[in-house]
Amino acid sequence: MFRLDLSLLAWDTETFNVVFIKEVSALGLNDLPLQEGLSHSSYAISDSLAATVLNKKCDDNKLFIKAGLFYTGVIAGCNCADDPTPVDENNEYCEVLFSIDRQTAETTVSLLN
């Protein structure tokens, strides 16, 4: 679990999407389900992570943000000298749901189908 404090503070403002995307883009592989969201690669890389807000809503306790994550992955070979597998980066995309607690800013994220 991690915190998105600035996103919570920016809720209901015109700058929410920008603030949220900046905070999410700073997260790493351990915080996001990028590995589970792979469809063309075998290992996720978060160096070029970008996000977009697809939908947002809230209830009395939480903020819910559906987001699309753009990132890259590689197909990892055996690293042998004669390994024919190229180490090319593949574009990846997955959709996730962020749930931000309105009191603490503690955030969970889950992969959507």
Protein Blocks (a to p, Z undefined) as FASTA:
>chain_A
ZZdfklmmmgoiaklmmmmmmmmmmpcfklpcklmmpckbcbdcfklgccddfbdcddfk
bccdddddddddddddehpaklcbdcddddddddddddddfklopacddddZZ
